[in-house]
Amino acid sequence: MASHSDTLVVFFGATAGANGGKLGSDEREIILLVWQIVDLHEKKVGKLHKCFVKPDTLELTDQCKEETGLTLEDVVNAEPLDKVLQQFQQSVSSEVKDLGRSSYTLLVDGPHVIRQALHPEASKKNLVLPDCFFSFVDVRKEFHKCCPNADSTQKLTLASMLDYVGLPAVSEQMIGAREVSSMVTLTLCILAEPYNHTFSCVETVNYKFDSGTCSKTEPVDSEMVIRARGLPWQSSDQDIARFFKGLNIAKGGVALCLNAQGRRNGEALVRFINSEHRDLALERHKHHMGSRYIEVYKATGEEFLKIAGGTSNEVAQFLSKENQVIIRMRGLPFTATTQEVLSFLGPESPVTDGAEGLLFVKYPDGRPTGDAFVLFSCEEYAQNALKKHKQILGKRYIELFRSTAAEVQQVLNRYMSTPLISTLPPSPIVPVPVLTTPPFLPAASSTRDCVRLRGLPYTAGIEDILEFMGEHTVDIKPHGVHMVLNQQGRPSGDAFIQMKSPDKAFLVAQKCHKKTMRDRYVEVFQCSTEEMSIVLMGGTLNRSGLSPPPCKLPCLSPPTAYAAFPTPPAILSEAALYQPPLLAAPRPPQTSMHSPAHTLAYYPPQPHLYMNMNMNYTAYYPSPPVSPSTVGYFAAPPGAMAAAVAAQAHPAAAAASSVLPQPGALVRMQGLPYNTGVKDILSFFQGYQLQADAVLILYNFSGQCSGEALITFPNEDIARRAVAERSNHPFYGQQIHLGFCN
């Protein structure tokens, strides 16, 4: 029996577009349903039922008309889908009852009519399907189980199955009636001698998506993962599950991708329960979510684990409460307490278990990031919380939006991971990690497995480049997309892409050369890793050939091996790349015997370090399917490098310099508006004897203020007075945080 059912309802559907194996691939609506009942005990067959369905869009494709023989006149006066489904349920229930039976299961020829047509359309139209459409048996799988020597399930057709058991093809010419009659004939045959088959391979459709966590040690099959692109930024995991309605997503199998700033980039990795559901998901490429079409590509289990996998016990404990709705809060004041957040949400939005349902996101040193995640026990409480979007807490407006377990893990991975190991001695002034060479820069090679994109719009981002390359994005090496910035840290219009082979690079250059991006055509050239490395480190590549990176100061010797930049000895973890903008920690010089005073921390004149700070540098974007991230390099405060060079030659002069900070005189400002300038900070500290070159604003890769700045006061007393007096003073209406760096 089929899941202990007494009867089978042989079921068929057709759409206004593609049918057969491509049913549902073009998002066309259902226009025909046909069914017939088979009594499994008495081997009797009921009446054949045929119902036309009126689609919302009254249009049939030429392919549909040719394959089905239907015309617009057949469906224009029919009932809409919800009414036809009601008729179906009433008719089947009545007929099953008349037969003296109590249950039934749908029998279909392949899963497409249920998974790819009926459930997606019902989801878009907000229809509640009867329970009978959440389980079914596939006649092909049942036949293969009954006759294992027949062709594989994918190759079986109704005609081939009938032929295998020695039955003639059904002569019925009407679409739907032909397929249902064939399935009924085949069913009666395998129920009888010598097969005596029992229908038992019942497939189910998940009623809802279950959120959850994923461990980094959990094996994830690459044949079960896809990448979806073009999602609205406010999409939640439930929205994505609804887009793939009819297909079963694994528990916690939706991972929203974030960019370098922790914001969603319109991509998600989705893990299904098996490869069959993954393949069906790929057929929804360019289906619509609202007014936007979504691109669907293959992905790997490794990529999914990079985004969704985690090892944090704190996150596991936070998410241990199942069936909770997760809301993310962004932009919280750094001084916000648990009680203030709970009061902000109010009694109409009670947080699950009070303070235990609130998770603040912090940097490894304990500093708050301004992000938090909140658990709610039901949708109503979450909706009440979302009404607080952009309301004020303290002096800052707070953003609230739906989140997922995978996003919680991903954000915690980025912010709370162990910092990168410093390649320089730790600094007593700025305790932040250091990178002296760009990560993942490939070893120089003459193999022409790269392409250079020239003439990109200056506003082009990673998503624009991936869209520009189209189907060729699958051939990009991991961590193989490099945007070239100029000396001011702004896009230069160039990018380098590492492909999997020279053949792939040649194909991209042929297919994409002078293809248009927005209103500009982009030139695409094949090149080698050696040529790419030289340009990324400050050299030039033009018709005259290669030019090495320039050396601008006479006191620094030219690089001796500019054409070969070794790969970093340690492999950097993915989480380690998602750090705040990096400021290279300075190395304090040896104190001169003539200068007992505290000397200026400076950057030693090493060729590679100098190149990173003063020449072209790379805003590093990991290639798909990893979310974009950035590693930036920031120069020392104005005058610091010159002072450092002077200190090397004249230690006494350096000791007398007025810009040398005393112990306790360096202060960090956090929570600055993104449009903050030096004049704004000088005005804020008016009366504290600050000079313009005492202010260093930290910028991210896009040239915007990162929200932090370093202030060098004349002495410790003035610095302490400034911190004490200005800590609670609003900075242009925004609460800031002041703290000492040493």
Number of C-alpha atoms within 10 A of each C-alpha: 16 20 17 11 17 20 26 27 25 26 24 25 26 26 26 31 24 21 21 14 13 14 24 29 21 19 19 21 25 24 26 25 22 22 26 23 25 22 20 21 11 10 13 12 17 15 10 13 17 16 18 22 26 23 21 12 9 13 16 20 14 14 13 18 15 10 14 19 12 18 16 15 9 13 21 17 11 17 17 17 24 16 12 18 19 12 14 19 14 11 12 18 15 11 15 21 11 10 14 10 16 12 16 24 25 24 31 24 23 20 23 21 25 24 25 24 25 21 24 21 20 17 16 14 12 10 13 11 15 11 10 14 16 18 16 25 25 18 26 24 20 21 19 16 17 17 16 12 9 16 15 11 17 10 9 18 15 19 16 16 22 18 12 14 13 10 15 13 16 17 9 13 11 11 17 21 20 17 23 28 19 23 26 20 16 19 22 18 19 19 17 11 9 8 11 12 19 15 26 14 16 16 13 16 18 15 11 13 20 18 23 21 24 24 14 16 10 11 11 17 16 18 19 23 31 26 26 25 21 19 23 18 14 11 18 22 24 18 15 20 19 18 20 22 27 31 26 23 26 18 15 20 27 33 30 32 28 23 18 21 16 20 13 19 21 20 26 28 29 29 29 23 17 17 15 13 21 23 16 20 29 18 17 22 17 18 19 16 17 11 8 12 16 22 18 22 21 19 21 18 19 17 21 30 21 20 28 30 21 23 15 15 9 12 17 18 10 19 21 12 14 11 14 22 21 26 23 20 23 21 17 24 22 17 14 14 12 15 11 13 17 18 13 17 21 14 12 12 21 21 22 18 12 14 14 13 20 22 19 17 21 19 17 13 12 9 11 18 19 18 20 21 23 29 27 23 19 16 12 13 19 25 17 16 24 19 13 17 15 14 14 13 17 15 14 15 17 20 17 22 21 19 22 26 26 27 25 26 24 24 23 21 23 23 23 19 19 14 20 16 14 15 13 14 11 17 18 14 20 18 15 19 20 20 21 19 19 20 18 16 22 19 14 19 15 10 13 21 21 30 27 22 21 18 17 23 18 12 10 14 14 21 17 15 18 17 15 17 16 12 11 17 19 18 15 22 19 17 20 20 25 23 23 24 23 16 14 12 21 18 23 18 18 21 24 25 25 27 24 16 15 18 14 20 26 19 14 23 20 13 12 19 16 16 14 13 16 12 8 12 16 22 18 24 18 21 22 19 23 21 25 28 21 21 23 24 25 24 19 18 13 7 5 7 8 15 16 18 20 15 17 13 11 7 11 14 12 18 16 9 9 20 23 16 18 13 15 16 6 8 9 13 13 15 21 16 20 25 22 22 22 18 19 25 25 21 17 19 16 10 14 15 9 9 14 10 13 13 24 22 22 20 21 17 17 13 15 17 16 20 22 22 18 17 21 23 27 27 25 23 21 21 22 22 27 20 24 24 22 22 21 23 27 18 16 18 17 14 11 19 18 12 21 22 19 14 20 17 11 13 21 16 13 21 21 12 13 8 20 22 21 17 15 18 21 23 24 19 19 18 21 21 18 13 10 18 14 15 11 13 20 18 11 15 16 11 10 15 12 18 13 12 14 22 21 20 21 21 22 21 22 15 13 14 19 22 18 22 21 21 27 23 25 20 16 18 11 17 21 18 12 18 18 13 11 16 16 12 14 13 18 12 10 15 20 23 20 20 16 19 17 15
